[in-house]
Amino acid sequence: DVAPNYYAYDAIQEVAAAGIITGRVAGKFNPTSPLTRAEMAAIIDRMYKLTGTAAMNFSDVAPNHWAYDSIMRLYKNELITGYTDGTFKPNAFITRAEFANILSKAIK
């Protein structure tokens, strides 16, 4: 779903080949779709090969959630804290500001 003449084609091919961003469905990248907080967690986890885990009980992230391990590694590495109501909101779209904040922490 990404044409070779798409402006981000090369970058998308690179992150896909590196296994950093896999797409929501095999063979589909959905380049104009917003990013969820769970997807962001998986991307940061894969990119930085985070280690460790935490037993944080976000009330809306069950242990069988597909991104549970990534979310827990981001929490363990102090890249995320969740919301004051004890949720993570894995299906909420992440803002550019939130993503920049988390990425900045990961870089450090």
VMD Tcl script that draws the C-alpha trace (Angstrom):
set ca {
  {0.00 0.00 0.00}
  {3.05 2.29 -0.41}
  {3.85 3.29 -3.97}
  {7.53 3.62 -4.95}
  {6.96 7.29 -5.75}
  {5.54 8.02 -2.26}
  {7.73 10.61 -0.52}
  {8.53 8.34 2.44}
  {8.88 5.10 0.46}
  {12.61 4.61 1.15}
  {12.27 5.36 4.87}
  {9.31 3.01 5.18}
  {11.23 0.25 3.41}
  {14.18 0.74 5.79}
  {12.18 0.59 9.02}
  {10.16 -2.34 7.72}
  {13.30 -4.25 6.69}
  {14.81 -3.59 10.13}
  {11.66 -4.99 11.77}
  {11.01 -1.74 13.63}
  {7.60 -1.02 12.12}
  {5.67 -4.02 10.90}
  {2.30 -2.61 9.89}
  {-1.10 -3.56 11.24}
  {-1.73 -6.31 8.69}
  {0.91 -8.30 6.83}
  {1.91 -6.42 3.71}
  {0.07 -3.23 4.71}
  {1.84 -0.20 6.18}
  {-1.06 2.28 6.20}
  {1.24 5.31 5.79}
  {-1.39 7.94 6.56}
  {-2.94 6.24 9.59}
  {-2.38 7.73 13.05}
  {-0.24 5.83 15.53}
  {-1.70 4.32 18.69}
  {0.08 4.43 22.03}
  {0.47 0.62 21.92}
  {2.01 0.78 18.44}
  {4.37 3.51 19.64}
  {5.44 1.34 22.56}
  {6.21 -1.57 20.24}
  {8.16 0.66 17.85}
  {10.31 2.22 20.60}
  {10.85 -1.21 22.17}
  {12.02 -2.73 18.88}
  {14.13 0.26 17.91}
  {16.07 0.43 21.17}
  {15.93 -3.30 22.02}
  {14.82 -2.49 25.56}
  {15.36 -4.98 28.36}
  {13.76 -5.60 31.71}
  {10.13 -5.71 32.60}
  {7.83 -4.31 35.23}
  {4.64 -5.51 36.80}
  {2.75 -2.23 36.43}
  {-0.94 -2.91 36.41}
  {-2.40 -0.48 33.91}
  {-6.10 -1.18 34.28}
  {-6.61 -1.18 30.51}
  {-3.63 -3.35 29.46}
  {-4.14 -7.03 30.20}
  {-1.17 -9.42 30.20}
  {-2.51 -10.95 26.98}
  {-2.56 -7.59 25.12}
  {-0.37 -7.85 22.01}
  {1.84 -4.92 23.17}
  {1.89 -5.76 26.89}
  {5.59 -6.71 27.00}
  {6.63 -3.60 25.07}
  {4.54 -1.34 27.30}
  {6.03 -2.94 30.42}
  {9.59 -2.49 29.08}
  {8.93 1.19 28.35}
  {7.55 1.56 31.87}
  {10.54 -0.29 33.40}
  {12.94 1.97 31.48}
  {11.05 5.06 32.71}
  {9.99 6.13 29.22}
  {6.28 6.15 30.09}
  {4.22 6.56 33.21}
  {0.64 6.23 32.04}
  {-2.23 8.41 33.20}
  {-3.14 9.45 36.74}
  {-6.24 7.24 36.63}
  {-4.03 4.13 36.30}
  {-4.60 3.63 32.58}
  {-2.26 3.56 29.61}
  {-4.88 4.05 26.87}
  {-3.20 1.70 24.40}
  {-5.70 2.37 21.61}
  {-5.60 6.16 21.93}
  {-3.70 7.99 19.25}
  {-0.42 9.46 20.39}
  {0.26 13.12 19.81}
  {3.43 14.34 18.20}
  {4.35 16.01 21.50}
  {3.89 12.76 23.46}
  {5.93 10.85 20.90}
  {8.71 13.49 21.00}
  {8.79 13.32 24.81}
  {9.10 9.53 24.87}
  {11.62 9.45 22.02}
  {13.75 12.11 23.75}
  {13.89 9.96 26.89}
  {14.81 6.89 24.82}
  {17.62 8.74 23.08}
  {19.11 9.78 26.43}
}
mol new
graphics top color blue
foreach p $ca { graphics top sphere $p radius 0.5 }
foreach p [lrange $ca 0 end-1] q [lrange $ca 1 end] { graphics top cylinder $p $q radius 0.2 }
display resetview
